[in-house]
């Protein structure tokens, strides 16, 4: 593997502060964007949130950020009173709902901050640096990436890479998604969080790559954009769209020995009332599970 942060090695084989203080500070997950496909603001999505994918993991004094959807803009605003910032950004892929917050990430424009940015090379050969830069070019955006004054360091990853960030182990694995995507497994002192979005289950078997990535995890964050009924709806099927269902997420979590499943990447058409019903159904078959909510802080225990 090439072009990695020297601190990583390839083994190849403001509103939530009071709540945060009540949790163990050494390993927590905070959700800044939990929606899929497109932002969905409005009165019907207030409780679960309308921002697209962005998950922050604070572990062992380090800040790891997964995906840069519109939730990244909200996270960035909270970081302005904590500068200088050093953080590690890991992208699952570069579909718009996972990168559209990056041009609005204010700390990236401020000198003295440092961001290590990781992602796989796209099937067409484009690096993550190229794809993030391209979305900020005319005529799509008025300000090019070069205006960002922070120290942006880019690194290429390949599915299957295993890295060390001090004593934090980060494993990667391929996900089943159009134009590819990558999942991440973060382990520290025997506790593990798995970030697996966007991915589509197989009809005849469990995904062996995901089973391996999610093995005995404390927390599995899983793309369950649809219900089984929506996925297999004869009139408007979602087969082949690159996303999964909560039923398949539960099946995977049980098979992999996961302790807590977090249903994530909510469809933009799913209202708070709809998601309340989904959560009740999920918990009836896998009690130690929850639906991701914007702003939610989850200790990893």
Buried (B, 14 or more C-beta within 10 A) or exposed (E): BEEBBEEBBBEEEEEBEEEBEEBEEBBBBBBBBBBBBBBBEEEBBEEBBBBBBBBBBBBEEBBBBBBBBBBBBBBBEBBEEEEEBBBBBBBBBBBEBBBBBBBBBBBBBBEEBBBBBBBBBBEEEBBBBBBBBBBBEEEEEEEEBEEBEBBBBBBBBBBBBBBEBEEBBBBBBBBBBEEBBBBBBBBBEEBBBBBBBBBBBEEEEBBEBBBEBBBEBBBBBBBBBBBEEBBEEEEEEBEEBBBBBBBBBBBBBEEBEBBBBBBBBBBBEBBBEBBEEBBEBBBEEBEEBBBBBBBBBBBBE
